[in-house]
């Protein structure tokens, strides 16, 4: 049985490892939720396509945690 996106995000948020497939899935998800320039490489997320002071790179796990938190609180 395949996991839902929510299940996958929770697993990723609670993990310390990621795969190339996780990077591709995260990049696709970010493009869908209004981060059209997002790039995910080797478990590092660049929401603006590259690291900047305003938007520094973050780990795929931290990004998953942030998305799960917003999802659980209804975006508040």
N, C-alpha and C positions, 0 to 999 in steps of 0.2 A: 504494500500500500504506500502510495506516495504522500509525502508530507505537504501540508498547506504552506503558503508563504509565511504565515504567522508562526507555524511550528518551526519552520526552517530558521526564521529570525531569532526565535527564542533559543534554539539550539546553538546558533552561531554566537549569540550574545553571551551564552554561558560556557563557551568553549575557549580554548587557547590556540586552537589550530584551525586552519582553513585550507580549502583546495582551490584550484584554478576555477572549478565550476562555481564555487562560492563567490569568487571575484566577478565572474561573468554575471551571475544572478544578481549580485548587489548593484553592479553598474546598471543593469537593465531596470532594476527597481528604482534606483535613484533618478534615472531618466524619466520614469513614469510619474514620480512625485515631485517634479519641478526642479530637478537639477540636471538640465540638459547637457551641461559640459562635464559632468562627473566622469572621472576615470578611476578605475580600481586596478591596481597592479601589485601583485605579490602580497595581497592582504592589506595594502595601504590605500586609503580613499582620499582622492583629491576632488573635492566637490566643485571647484572651479576649473578643473582640468589640469591644474598645477598648484603647487603650494604657494600661498601668499600669507602675509601677516594677518589679513582679515579672515582668511580661510585656510588655516594650516592643515597639513595632511593629518589624518587620524587613522587609527587601526580599524579594520573591518569589524572587529568585535565591539569597539566603542561605538561605531556608527550603528550597528545592529541594536545595541543597548539603548541608544537615543531614540531610534525608530520605535522600538518596543515600548519604551516609556511614553512617547507621544501617543502611540496607538492605544495603550491601556488607559490613558487619561482622557482620551477623546480629543486630543489636540490642544488641550488647555495649557 
